[in-house]
């Protein structure tokens, strides 16, 4: 028995039932993976902008209740703005996908030979040639959905799954912004001693960045420390700018 035969003997062709079970259980990464951008972007922005409000108001010598009011207003208004902006941008991309797909469908109807030649060109670029190429072209162009899917993917770099749930992405951005962004406000909301509130806020901001980094690493299943360090470094730069502005305001006032 040759090497190829031994491989087939060890790994027989799966049945349709086995394939369905495999596809159902074959989850790569975390189920929150599609929303990692929303979580990290929303969380980081929430932490930094909330700390900026705290640092700015402390630098201006405003009382704690003003910090709480401005901080909560920032959380809700900016969080909603980020979520809504994410929703609208992704919805626009989805609308563009639908429009381009309709155009491709019209082109297939109006000039099928040219569109078939495009499919052949895309497959040739992937290394197919000769009889396998001709068979693949005929198989693909015999099914309109497959034809359209490949045209969208190869010509426009877009798939049917692109931003299929813009509302969920927007909600994840808003939720992450408010959850992580609320952490720097906790010292003021819990009413700690005035002289320690800003110091505690700075510490909780750092801890919030660590928590966001760990969340990122957990979802992406990368090294725990690496994800946390990257988020902390980037977030700390933003928080440092916020603190610097607050210090400058204190000097001006």
N, C-alpha and C positions, 0 to 999 in steps of 0.2 A: 504494500500500500504506500502510495506516494505521500509527500508532506501535505499536499492539499487535501487528499482523501482523509488523512488522519485528523486534520483540523475540522473537516465537516463531520467526522465521526464523533469528535469530542463536543462539538457545538452544532447539533442538528438544527435544521431550519425550524424556527418557532411557528406554532400554529397561530391563527388569527386571535384566538382567545388569549394565548400567552402574550401576544404582542399588545393587546388591549390592556391587559393587567400590568405589563411593563410600563406602558405609556402613562397609566394612571398613577403608578407608584414612583415614576422616575422624575422626582422633583429636584432640580439642581439649585442649590443655594436655599435661601429662605423665602417664604411666601410673601414677605414684605419687600423682597428684592426689587420689584418694579417701581417701588415708591422710595427707594433709598435716596434718590436725588431730592425729592420733596422733603424728606425727613431731615437730611443733613443741611440742606440750604435753608429751610424754614427754621430749624433749631438754632443754627449758627447765627442767622440774622436776628432771631428773637433774643438770644443771649446778649449779643453785642449792642443792639439798639436799646435794649432795656437798661443795660449797664451805662450806656451813653446818657440816657435820661437821668439816671441816678447820679452819675459823676457830674453832669452839667448842673443839675439843680443843687447838689451839695456845694459845688464850686461857686455858685451864685449866692450861697448862704440862705437858701429857702428852707422853710420848715419841713418836717417829715410828712405832714399830711399832703403837702404839695407834691412831694416825690411820689406818694402813693397814687394820687389822682392822675398825675402825668404818666406814671408808669403803667397803670391800668388802662388809661386811654390809649397809650402807645400799643399795648398788647392787643387790645381789641381792634383798634382802627388799622394799625399797620399789619396785624395778622390777617384781618379780613382783606385788606388791600393785596397782600401777597397771595392769599388763596384765590381771590377773584382774578388777579392778574395771571396766575398760573393756569387757572381754568380757561380764561379767554384765549391765552396764547396757544394752549394745547388744542382747544376747540377750533381755532383758526387753522392749525396744522391738519387736523382731521378733515375740515372743510376743503382744504387744498387737496388732500389725498382723494377725496370723493370727486372733486372737479377733474383732476388729472386722469382718474380712472375712467370717467365718462368720456373724456377726450380720446383716450387710448381705445376705448370700445368703438367709438365712431371711426377712428382710423382703421381699425381692423375690418369694419364693415365696408368702408370706402375703398381701401387699398390693401387687401389681405396679403398680396404677394410681397409688398414692401415690408409689412409687419412680420411676415414669415422670414424674410431675409434678415431682419433685425434679430430675431430669435436665433437664427443660424450663426450670426456674427457673435452673439453673446456666448453661445456654446463653444464656438471655435476658440474664443479667448480663454475658455476654461480647459482647453486641451483636447476636445473631441474632434474627430475627423473621420472621413470615409463613411462606411456603412453605419457604424454606431451613431455618427452625427446625423445622418439622414433619418434614421429610425427615431432618434430623440426629437428631431424637429417635427416629424409627422405626428408623433405621439402627443407632444405638447400642444400643437396647433389644432389637434382634433378635439380638444376640450377647451372651451372658451374661457372658463374660470382660471384654469391652469395657465393658459396663454396670457391672460390679463395679469395674473399674479406675478409671473416672471417678468413681464414687461415693466410693471411698476417697481419691482425689486431691482432689476438690472439697469433700467433707464433712469429712474427717478430716485433710487435708493430708498424706497418706501414699501412697507408691508401692510397687510390688512390689519395687523395688530397695533399699528402706530396710534398711540394716544387714544385707545379705544374707550377709556374711562376718564375723561378730563375732570369730571366732577369729583371723583375719588382723589385724584391727584391734588386738586385744589383744597379739598378737605384735609388731606394729610399735611399739606403745607401750613394751613391755618392751625391745625392741632399741634404740630411740632413747634411752630412759632410760639404759641401760647404756653405750652407745657414747659419747654426749656427756657423760654424768655421770662416766665414767672419766677424762676428760681432766684435771680438776683434781687427780687423784690421781697423775698420772704422775711429778711431781718426787719423790714419796715412794717410789713403786714402783721408780724408776730409781736411787734412792740418791744424790741430789745432796748437796752440802755442807749440813749442818744449818742454818747461818745464812741460807742463801738459799732454802730449800725453800718457805717460805710466800710469799715474794715471787714465786717462779716459779709457785707454785700460783695466785696472784692473776692473773698474766699469762696463764697457760694457760686460766684460767676466762674471761677476756676474749676470748681467741682462740677458745675453744669456742663462745661466744655469736656471734661473727662467723661461724664455720663453720656454725652452725645457721641464722643469718640468710641466708647465701648459699645454703644448701640449700633454704630456703623460697622464695627468689626464683627459683631454678632450676626448682623444681617448678611454681610458680604462673606462671612466665614474666612476672613483674613486674620493675620496675627493680631491678637488683642492689643498688644502694646503699640504696634505700628499705627493702627487706626486712631487710637487715642492720642498719640503724640502728634500726628498730622493735624487733627482737629484742634487740639490745644494750641499748637504753634500758630495756626492761622487765626484762631479766635482771640488768642492773647494779643496779637498785633492789633486787631480791631479794638479790643478793650483798652489797650494802652493808648491808642489814639484818642479814645473817648475820655480816658482819665486825663490825658494831656490837655484836651480842650477844657475839661472841667477846672483844672488847675489854672489855665490861662484866664478863664472867666473870673475865678476867684481874685486873681491879680488885678483884673480890670475893674472889678466892682469894689 
